[in-house]
Amino acid sequence: MRLVVIGGVAAGLSAAARARRLDRSLEIVVLEKGPEISYSACGLPYYVEGQVRDLADLVHFTPERFRRDRNIDVRTGAEVAAIHHSRREVALAGGERIHYDKLVVATGARALRSAFAGSDRPHVFTLQTLDDARRLKEFILTRRPKRALVVGAGYIGLEVATALRANGIAVTVVERETDVLGRGDAHLTKIVTALAGQHRIELRSALKRATSTASW
């Protein structure tokens, strides 16, 4: 029996590792469209800030280690273009088709860049991958922006705001919900808003649109 997992970061690899513990004979294939797996997305803002000096420090495992230690076939650069569930197969962007008996889709969230007019411009960023963090930090170092807008007051959004302030950038955070951190807690929101103000971060909530995107 073959298990195919789409997504090679935290959720996908956790599912694959758990499946291996439950069944030592199961064939497991993990498909990751990016070049890296098993990295700490929560650490990306700390790279932007400078606390993490090398992105490699955020990578916990390599595909080779998963193959050697857990007998899990992890393939990078393997973008799934379609799922044909009636035939129990996924089609890769390069044309290869991979059969599965069981399928786990763990691709994570997607930033709504289309919500921003001209979102293909180089000063609009998302922060989900190592390459996103690399691009953002390079932009800060080379372009020296003065102001930033962070859309989304979740954990990473607020961590990004702190990282940008550490780089001397004036920051405004906007959130479409009434409260921050997705907690629905007005008291917590009041505390976070006050702390943000102490660090000269303007926090605006209850706006109509939000994604985890930083824009200059």
C-alpha positions as CSV (number, residue, x, y, z in Angstrom):
1,M,0.0,0.0,0.0
2,R,1.2,3.5,-0.8
3,L,0.6,6.7,1.0
4,V,1.2,9.9,-0.8
5,V,1.5,13.2,1.1
6,I,1.3,16.5,-0.7
7,G,3.3,19.1,1.3
8,G,6.7,18.7,2.9
9,V,6.7,21.2,5.8
10,A,5.4,20.7,9.3
11,A,1.9,19.1,8.7
12,G,2.9,16.9,5.8
13,L,6.0,15.5,7.4
14,S,4.3,15.0,10.7
15,A,1.6,13.0,8.9
16,A,4.2,10.9,7.1
17,A,6.2,10.3,10.3
18,R,3.1,9.2,12.2
19,A,2.1,6.9,9.4
20,R,5.5,5.3,9.5
21,R,5.3,4.7,13.2
22,L,1.9,3.0,12.7
23,D,3.0,0.8,9.7
24,R,6.6,-0.1,9.1
25,S,5.8,-1.7,5.8
26,L,3.8,1.2,4.3
27,E,5.3,2.9,1.2
28,I,5.3,6.6,1.8
29,V,6.0,9.3,-0.7
30,V,6.0,13.0,0.2
31,L,5.8,15.6,-2.6
32,E,7.0,19.1,-2.0
33,K,7.0,21.7,-4.8
34,G,9.7,23.9,-3.2
35,P,13.4,23.2,-2.8
36,E,13.4,22.7,1.0
37,I,11.4,20.7,3.5
38,S,10.9,20.7,7.3
39,Y,11.7,24.3,8.0
40,S,10.4,26.5,10.8
41,A,8.0,29.0,9.2
42,C,7.6,30.6,12.6
43,G,11.3,31.4,12.6
44,L,11.1,33.4,9.3
45,P,10.5,36.8,11.0
46,Y,13.5,36.2,13.2
47,Y,15.7,35.8,10.1
48,V,14.2,39.1,8.7
49,E,15.0,40.8,12.1
50,G,18.5,39.4,12.2
51,Q,18.3,37.1,15.2
52,V,18.6,34.1,12.9
53,R,21.6,34.7,10.7
54,D,21.4,31.7,8.3
55,L,18.2,30.3,6.8
56,A,19.8,26.9,7.0
57,D,19.4,27.1,10.8
58,L,15.6,26.9,10.3
59,V,15.8,23.6,8.4
60,H,15.3,20.6,10.7
61,F,15.6,17.7,8.3
62,T,16.7,17.0,4.7
63,P,15.0,14.6,2.3
64,E,18.1,12.3,2.6
65,R,17.7,12.0,6.3
66,F,14.0,11.1,5.9
67,R,14.9,8.4,3.5
68,R,17.7,7.1,5.6
69,D,16.2,7.2,9.1
70,R,12.5,6.7,8.3
71,N,12.3,5.0,4.9
72,I,10.2,7.9,3.6
73,D,10.7,9.0,0.0
74,V,10.6,12.8,0.1
75,R,10.8,14.5,-3.3
76,T,11.4,18.2,-3.6
77,G,10.6,20.2,-6.8
78,A,7.6,17.9,-7.2
79,E,4.6,20.2,-7.8
80,V,1.2,18.5,-7.9
81,A,-0.8,19.9,-10.8
82,A,-3.9,17.7,-10.4
83,I,-5.5,15.0,-8.3
84,H,-7.5,12.3,-10.1
85,H,-9.1,10.6,-7.1
86,S,-11.2,8.2,-9.2
87,R,-8.0,6.8,-10.5
88,R,-6.1,7.1,-7.3
89,E,-3.3,9.2,-8.8
90,V,-1.7,12.6,-8.7
91,A,-0.3,14.3,-11.7
92,L,2.9,16.4,-11.3
93,A,3.5,19.6,-13.2
94,G,6.3,17.8,-15.2
95,G,3.8,15.2,-16.4
96,E,4.7,12.3,-14.1
97,R,1.7,10.4,-12.6
98,I,2.0,8.8,-9.1
99,H,-0.5,6.2,-7.9
100,Y,-1.7,6.2,-4.3
101,D,-3.9,4.1,-2.1
102,K,-4.2,6.8,0.6
103,L,-3.7,10.6,0.1
104,V,-3.0,13.4,2.6
105,V,-3.1,17.0,1.4
106,A,-1.1,19.2,3.7
107,T,-0.3,22.3,1.5
108,G,-1.0,24.9,4.1
109,A,-2.6,28.3,3.7
110,R,-2.3,30.6,0.7
111,A,-1.9,34.3,0.8
112,L,-4.5,36.3,-1.1
113,R,-2.1,38.4,-3.2
114,S,-4.9,39.0,-5.7
115,A,-6.5,41.3,-3.1
116,F,-3.8,43.8,-3.9
117,A,-3.9,45.7,-7.2
118,G,-0.5,45.3,-8.9
119,S,0.4,42.5,-6.5
120,D,3.1,41.4,-9.0
121,R,5.2,44.4,-8.0
122,P,8.5,43.7,-6.3
123,H,7.5,45.6,-3.1
124,V,4.6,43.3,-2.2
125,F,5.7,40.3,-0.2
126,T,4.3,37.2,1.4
127,L,6.2,35.3,4.2
128,Q,5.6,31.6,4.0
129,T,8.8,30.1,2.6
130,L,12.5,30.4,3.0
131,D,12.7,32.1,-0.3
132,D,10.1,34.7,0.8
133,A,12.2,35.5,3.8
134,R,15.3,35.7,1.7
135,R,13.7,38.2,-0.8
136,L,12.2,40.3,2.0
137,K,15.5,40.7,3.8
138,E,17.4,41.4,0.6
139,F,14.9,44.1,-0.2
140,I,15.3,45.7,3.2
141,L,19.1,45.7,3.0
142,T,19.3,47.0,-0.5
143,R,16.3,49.4,-0.8
144,R,16.2,50.6,2.8
145,P,12.4,51.2,3.0
146,K,11.1,53.8,5.5
147,R,7.5,52.5,5.9
148,A,5.8,49.1,5.8
149,L,2.2,47.9,5.9
150,V,1.6,44.4,7.3
151,V,-1.7,42.9,6.5
152,G,-2.8,40.4,9.1
153,A,-2.4,40.5,12.8
154,G,-1.8,36.8,13.4
155,Y,1.3,35.5,15.1
156,I,3.6,35.8,12.1
157,G,2.1,39.1,11.1
158,L,2.9,40.6,14.5
159,E,6.3,39.0,14.5
160,V,7.0,40.5,11.1
161,A,6.0,43.9,12.4
162,T,8.5,43.5,15.3
163,A,11.2,42.4,12.8
164,L,10.6,45.4,10.6
165,R,10.7,47.8,13.5
166,A,14.0,46.3,14.5
167,N,15.2,47.3,11.0
168,G,14.2,50.9,11.7
169,I,11.0,50.8,9.5
170,A,7.8,52.5,10.5
171,V,5.1,49.9,10.6
172,T,1.3,49.8,10.4
173,V,-0.5,46.5,10.9
174,V,-4.1,46.1,9.6
175,E,-6.4,43.3,10.6
176,R,-9.9,42.6,9.2
177,E,-11.2,41.0,12.4
178,T,-12.0,43.0,15.6
179,D,-9.4,41.1,17.6
180,V,-5.8,40.1,17.0
181,L,-4.1,36.7,17.0
182,G,-7.4,35.0,16.0
183,R,-8.3,34.6,19.6
184,G,-11.6,36.6,19.8
185,D,-10.3,38.1,23.0
186,A,-10.9,41.8,23.4
187,H,-8.8,42.0,26.6
188,L,-5.8,40.4,24.8
189,T,-6.3,42.7,21.9
190,K,-6.2,45.7,24.2
191,I,-2.9,44.5,25.7
192,V,-1.3,43.7,22.3
193,T,-2.4,47.1,20.9
194,A,-0.8,48.9,23.9
195,L,2.4,46.9,23.6
196,A,2.5,47.6,19.8
197,G,2.1,51.3,20.5
198,Q,5.0,51.2,22.9
199,H,7.2,49.9,20.1
200,R,5.8,52.5,17.7
201,I,3.8,50.0,15.7
202,E,0.3,51.2,14.7
203,L,-2.3,48.5,14.9
204,R,-5.6,48.9,13.2
205,S,-8.2,46.1,13.5
206,A,-11.7,45.4,12.0
207,L,-10.8,46.2,8.4
208,K,-12.4,44.5,5.5
209,R,-9.4,42.7,4.0
210,A,-6.4,41.0,5.4
211,T,-3.7,38.6,4.4
212,S,-0.3,37.8,5.8
213,T,1.5,40.2,3.3
214,A,3.9,43.0,3.9
215,S,3.9,45.9,1.4
216,W,5.9,49.0,0.8
